[in-house]
Amino acid sequence: MSGAWGCSSTGRALVSKTSGCRFKSCRPRLMRKIQLIFLNAVPTLLMIGLIPFILNDYALLLLYVLIAAAAFWIKKERNDLLFFAFGFFAMVLSEYLFVSTGVETFVRNSLFGVMPVWLPVLWGYGFVAIKRASEILKS
């Protein structure tokens, strides 16, 4: 065999030269990673799904805070709050600049008259979900 496949160190199974992973043992690990990434994305998906149903921005903000708090109560990893805070503040600034330059507009503008008041919480938790997905993929 040539190309991207070769024999394992024991000589009994084909191993990808790029990932070093055997066919039978790869699938469960990959599926578990996909499952963990999806579970970490559930709070963000729930938040996005609520947007068309809750028209009051302040009620939606309260629900977002409760969802994020519950998600952190269920699972809090090292630096989660740091990533949340970074996403929260960095995206407030970024969204403000985008809107002020005309690149982006929002129909809901309850925060500074520019963007929805709940958006920074969504972005903050989105950063946490991305950090966790990255860590899962690295493991």
FENNORWO-V426591 format. One record per backbone hydrogen bond with DSSP energy under -1.0 kcal/mol. NH is the residue of the N-H (numbers start at 0). CO is the residue of the C=O. Records with the same first field share a line. If there is no record, write none. Layout:
# FENNORWO-V426591
NH=CO, CO
This chain:
# FENNORWO-V426591
5=14
7=12
14=5
15=20
16=3
19=15
25=21
26=22
28=24
29=25
30=26
31=27
32=28
33=29
34=30
35=31
36=32
37=33
38=34
39=35
40=36
44=40
45=41
46=42
47=43
48=44
49=45
52=49
53=49
59=55
60=56
61=57
62=58
63=59
64=60
65=61
66=62
67=63
68=64
69=65
70=66
71=67
72=68
73=69
74=70
79=76
82=78
83=79
84=80
85=81
86=82
87=83
88=84
89=85
90=86
91=87
92=88
93=89
94=90
95=91
96=92
97=93
98=94
99=95
100=96
101=98
102=97
103=97
110=114
113=110
114=110
118=115
121=117
122=118
123=119
124=120
125=121
126=122
127=123
128=124
129=125
130=126
131=127
132=128
133=129
134=130
135=131
136=132
137=133
138=134
